[in-house]
Amino acid sequence: MRRDLRPTGRPRAAEALAGLSARPLEGDLAASLMRRHEVAAERLIGWLRVAIGLCILVTVIAADHVLHVWVSVSLDLFTHNAWIAASGFLATGAVSIVLAVPQRWHHVFAYLFMALDVGLVLVIAYFAVSERDLPGNALPSAPIVWAVPLVLAVGALRYDVKVQLCAIALLAVGLVGIAAALDHRLILDPAAENAPAWHLLFTMPVNAMRFLLILLAGAATAFGIIRSRRLLSSAVRDAVGRASLARFLPAEIVPRVAAGEFDLRRGRRQRAVIVFVDIRDSTGMAEGMDPERLSQFFTAFRTRILGSVRKHHGFVDKFIGDGALILFGVPDEGDDDAARALAFARDLVRIVDAWNATHELPHPVRIGIGIHVGEVFCGIVGDEERMEFTVLGDAVNVASRLEQATKRYGEIILASGAAIEGSLEHTAWREIGREPFAGRKEPVAIFAPVAAVAVGGG
C-alpha cells in the first residue's frame, strides 16, 4: 500500500477555509430558503386573514345582537362596516391562499396583498368616522384602526423588511391623510356646549402620541425582521461552512474548526497515538471480484473499521486505498489514548475474524495493524483546491513501518514500546524485536500480543 505522507501545501488562514465556493452556495441556499419561507408565510397570512375576517364578523354581529336584546340599541353603522371589513379580509385571504403555492407565487404579490390589507383598514376607518360626522380627531375611536398593529404583526411573518416598511409608510400617510381630510382640530374644547370631558383624549397632542406609538410598533416589527434575517443568514453561513469543511475534514474535527479553534486550522504539535490498518494481499482478492463486488467489499470493511473506531473514541483521519490511518488523542490528549488504541486493534481483529467465519467472501480477510505514540504535527494542509486535515511526523512513519513489519514478523498487531508503556498493559504484550527503521538512528522496540490472534498475517 503506497502512502504519501508529505504535506501538499502550507496551512491557510480561516478565511481560505471558509471561502471554498461558500459564498455562492450561501447565496443560493439563503435565496432558496427565503423563497420557500415567503410562499409558506403568505399562505399562513392568508389563513390569518380568513380568521380575522371571521372574528370581526362574529364579534360585531354578537355585540349588535346583545345590545339589541338588552337595551334595544342597534349597531347598524358598525355592522355595515364590519361586513365590509370581514368580506374584504375573507376575500383577500382566500385569494392569497390559492396563489401561495410555488408554481403560482411571485414576489410582487406580497406588495399587492400588503396594499390591499392596508387599504382595507384605511377605507373602513375613513367611513367609520365620516359617516358619523366626526372630525379627524375621532379617528382613533374607529375600531378598525386597532387592526393596524395586527396588520403590522401579521406582515412581519413575511420576513421581508421592504414590504413591511412600505406597509408602515402607507399606514402613516393614510392615517394622516384621513385625519386632515376630516378636519382634524388641534384641540376639542371640553368647555363647549354639550361637549364631554373625554374630548381631551382626542386632541392633537394625544393623537400624535398614538400615531407615534403605531410607528414605533411598526419599526419594532421591521427591526425584528432584520434580526431574523440576519440570524437566518448566520445559520446558512454556519451550515455552508460546516458542509465545506466536512468535504475534507473528519466529522470529529469539523465542529471544533467551525467553532474557531485556529490552532487546528494553522496546525499544531501534540502527542498522539497513530494506528495504521491495511488489508493483506488486497490485489489478489480484487482479481477474483467484479467491480461491484469489490466496491461492496471495501465498503463493508470500512464500515467495520468506523464502527470499532467510534466504539473506542478515536477517529479515522483518512482511508488510504485498502487501509486506514486512525488517530487517538486528537484533538484532545487523554491518559488512556494508547490503551484505547490497543483495545481498538484487538477489537478489529475480533470483528474481522467473525466476518471471515460467515464465509461471505471467497477468501478470508487478512489485516495488519501498526501502533505508535509520539509527537506529530496535526492541522490542515494544502491549498484552496485541495485541502485536508492530516498528521505528519516521525511518529506517523514509525506506525506505518510497524504495520508493514507485521508481514515479516507474521503478526497481525505490532505496537511500539512507547505505545505499550502508555497503555499500562505490559503483561499482555511481549517484545519480539528492535529495529531502527528507515531514516531513524534509534531502534524501536517492537511488541506483539502475548495471546495468539485468530486472523493470520503472512
N, C-alpha and C positions, 0 to 999 in steps of 0.2 A: 504493500500500500504506500503510495507516494504522498508525502506531506510537505507542503511549503510553509515553513514557519517564519518566513521573513516578512517584515512589515511591508505593505504595499504603498505606504504614504505616511504623511505626518498627521498627528491629531489635529482636528479642526475645532474652531470655536463653536459655541452653541448655535450661533446664527446659521452656520453652514449646515448643521444637522437639521434644524427646523425648516430650512429653506429648500429641501429637496422636493421641488414641484409642489410644495404645500400650499402656496398662495392661490394658484388657480384652483386647486382642489377645494380649499376653504371657500372660495367664492362660489364655486358650483354647488357645493354642499349646502352652504348658507342660503343660496338662492332657491335651491330645491326645497329646503325645509320651510322657508318663508312662503313659497308658493303653496305648499300643502297646508300650511297653517292658515294662510289667507282664505283659502276655499273653505276649510273646516270652520274657521272663525265666522265667516259670513253666513254659513249655514246655521251655526249656533245663534248668531244675531237675528237671523230670520225667525227662528223659533221663539226668541225672546220678544220680538215684535208682536208675534201672534199672542204670546202670553200677556204682554202689556195691553194690547187691544181688548182682549177678553176681560182683563182686570178692570180696565176703565169702564167698559160696558156694564159689567155686573155690579161694580161699586156704585155707579151713578143711578142705575135702574133701581138697585136695592134701596139707596138713600131716598130716591123720589117716592118709592112705594111706602117706606116707613113714615116719611113726613106727611104724605097724603093721608095715611091711616090715623096717625097720631094727632096732627094739628090741621089737617085739611089744607096743607100748603103744597103747591106743585112746583117742581123744578124744571118746568118745560124748557126754559132757555138753556139751563145746564145740560139737560138731557139731549137737546138738539146738538150742542157742541160735542157732547160725549159720543154721540153716534158718529159724528164726523171723524173724531179722533180714533175711535175704535175701528171704524171702517178703513180709515187710512192705514193704521198700523197693521191690521189684518191683511189688507191687500198687498202692501209692500213686503210684509213678512212672507206671504205665500209666494210672491214672485221671486224674492231673493232665495228662498229655499229651492225653488225649481232651477234657478240659474246657478246656484252654488254647487256645481259639480265641475271637476277638472276639464271636461270636454267643452263646457259652455262658458266657464268663467273668464272674464277679462278684468284686469285691474281697474279699468275706468269705471266698472260697475260699482266699486266701493265708493267712489266720489258721487256717483249718481244716487245711490241709496242713502248716503250721508246727507246729501242735499234734500232729498225727499223727507227724511226724518226731521231735519231742522226746519224745513219749510212748513211741514205739517204743524209743528209746535207753534211756529210764529204766526201762521194764518189763524189758527184757532185762538191763540192769545189775543190777537187783534180783534176778532169778532166778539170774544168773551167780554172785552172791555167796551168796545164801541157800541155794541147792541144794548148796553145798559146806560149809555150816555154818560160814561165816566171819563174823567181826564186821564192822561197818560200816567199820572201818579198812581192810579189804581192797578197798574199792570201787574204788580206782584200778587194782587189778590186773585188773579185768574188761576184756577187750579192747574191748568195745563203748563203754566210757567214752571211749576215744580217738577215737570218732566225733563227740564233742561239738564240737571245733574244726572238724571237717569240716562239720557241720550249720550252724554259725555262718558259715563261709566261703561255703557254698552259699546260705544265706539272704541274704547280702549282695548277691547278684545281683539281688534284687528292687528295690533302691534305695528300700525303704520302711522308714524308721527305726523306725516304730511297731511293725511286725511283728517287726523284729529285736530291739527292746527287750523285747517280750513273750516272744520265744524265750529271751533271756538270763534273764529273770525266772523263767520256767518251769523252765529247766535248773537255776538256782541253788536254787530252792525244792525241786525234785525231788531233787537230789543230797543236799542237807542232810537232807531227809525220809528218804531211803533210809538214809543213814548213822545217823540217830537210830533208825530202826525196827530196824536190825540191831545195836543195842547197840554203838555206836561208843565206844571207850575212849580215855582221854586218852593213855595210854602202854601199848604192848605190851612187857612186860618180857622182854628177851632172856635174863635170868638164870633165867627159869622153866625147868622141866624140858622138855627136847627143843625148846626154843624157839630157832630160828635167829637169828643176829645181825641179819639183814635185817629183822626185825620193827620195828627202829627207824625204818626207812624209811616205816612206815605209822602212826606216832604222829600225834596230832592236830596238832602244830605243822607237821609236814611236809605232811600232807594239807591243812591250812589254806593253806599256800603254793601247793599245786597248785590248790586251789579259787580262790585269788586270781588266779592266772595265767590260769585259764579265764575268769574275769570280765573281766580286763584284755583278753584276746583278743576277747571279745565287745564290750567298749567300743571297742576299736580298729576293729572292723568297723562299729560304729554311727557312729563319727566319720567313717570312710571314706564311708559312705552319705551323711551330712550334707554332706560336702565335695563329693561327686559331684553331689548335687542342686543345691548352690549353683553349681557350675560349669555345670550344665545351665541353671539359671535365668539365669545371667550370659550364656551363649551365646544363649539365647532373647531376652533383653533387647537384646543387641547386634544380633541378626538383625532383630528387630522395629524397633529404632531405625533401622537402615540402610534397611529397607524403607520406613519412614515418610519418611525423608529423601529416598530415591530417588524419591518421588512428585513432588517439586518441585525437586530439585537435579540438576544434570548428574552423570552417573556418575563423571566425573573428580574431582568435588568431594566426593562422599559419603564416601569413606574418610578424607579429611582432616578433615572436620567431625565424623564419628563418632569420630575419634581424639582430639577435644578441642581443635582449633585454634579457640579462642574469638574470635580476631580475625576469622576468616571468618564466624563467627556474628554478631558485633557489627557487622561491616563495617570496612573499612579503605581508605585511599587508596594507590594504587600506579600505576605506569606499566603500560600495556597496549596491545596492538595490537587494534584493533576492525575487524572486517570485516562489512559488510552485503552480502547477496546477495538479489537479487529477480528474479522472472520478469517479463519484459516482456509486456504485453497478456494477462495470465492470464485476464481476464474474457472476452476474445474467444475464447480457446482453450476456456474452460469452456462456452461456448454451443454448441459443436459436439460435446460429450461427454455421455453419460448419466452419472448419479451414480456408478455402479460404475466406469466407465472413468476418470472424473475422480479418484476415490479412488486407483485404481491408478497414475495418472499422478503425483500428488503423492507417493505412497509411493515410487515409483521415483526421483523427483527428490531426495527427502530421503535416500534410501539412497545415492545417488551423492555427495551432499554429505558425509554422515557418513564414507563410505569415504575421501574425499580429505582431510577434516579430520584423521582419525586418522593417515593416512599422514604428514601434516606436523606431527603432535603439537600440534594445537590442540584445542579442543572447542566444540561447539555450545551456546551459552548457552540459546538458545531458537529454536524455529521460530515465525515470526510470519506467519500467513496463507500467502502464496505465497513467502515469503522466509525468511531465517535471519540471526540475529546470532551471529557466530563470534568467539571470543577466542583470542588467543595471548599467552603470558606471564602467564597467571592460572592458578593462584595464585602460581607461581614465575616471576619475571622471568628472561629469558635474553638474551644478546647477539645471538642470531640470531632473535629473535621476529619482527622486521619482515621479515627475509629469508624465513622460513618462511611468513609470511602472504602475501607476494607470490608465492612458489612455489605456494602453495595456489590462489591466484586463477588463475594460468596453467594449473595442472593441471585445475581445474574447467572452464575454458573448453575445454580439450582433450577432457575427458570428455563434455561436452555436445555438442561437435562430432561426436564419434564416435557418440553416441546419435542425433543427427539423421541421420547417414549410414545408419543402419539403416532409416529410413523407417517406424518403428513408429507414429509419430504423424501425424495428418492435417496438422499444421502444425509447422514447426521450432520448437524451444525457443530463445528468446532471453532472455539474462540481462543484468543489470547488477551490477557489484561496486564497492563503495567501501571504501577502506582508509585508516585514520588511526592515528597513535600519539599518546598523551597520557596525562595523569593522570586516573584515574577513581576513583569510589567503587565498591567491589565488596563485596558481602555479601548478607545475607538480609533482605528487606524484606517487610512485610505483617503481618497478624495471624494468630491461630490458625486461622481459617477458610480463609485463602488466603495462602500464603507462597511466595516464590520467591527464587532466587539471581539477582542481576542486577548490571549495571554501569550507573552513572549519571554524567553529567557532560558537559562541553562536548565532550570528545573523542568521545563516543558520537554527539552531534548532528552533529559535523563528518563523521564517517564516513557517517552517514545522508544528509547533504546531498550528499556526493560520489557516493554510489550513485544518488541522484536526478538528479544532474547528468550522468550518463552519457547520458541521453536527449538533453539539449541539445547535448552535445559529440559525439554519435554514436560514442561509445567503449563498449567492454564493461567495461574496468577503468579506474578513476581512483584515484590514490593521492595523498596529501598529500606536500608536501615533507619533512615530518618522517618519514614512512614510508620515503621513498626514502633520506634521509640515514642512517636506522637500518639500512638493508639493505646499504649499500656497493655498490649496483648502479646507479650514476649513469648509466653509458653505455647501459644498457638502457631508459632512460626519457627522455622529453622533456617539457619544461614547455609546457603548452598554454594556460595562463591563470592569473589570480589573482582570487579573489573573497572578499569578507568573509563571505559567507553571513549568513543571518538571525540577528540578535542578537549579532553579533561586530563589533568595530571593526577588528581586524587582518585583512588579507586572507590567504587560504590559498593557497599555491602548489599548483597542480593539475598532476599528471603523468599521462601515458598511456604505454603501452609503445611503444618505437620501432618494433618489428616489428608489422605489422598482424595482427590475430587473425581466425580463420576465422568465428566466430559473430558476426553483426551485431547492433547495438543498435537504434536508431531509435525 
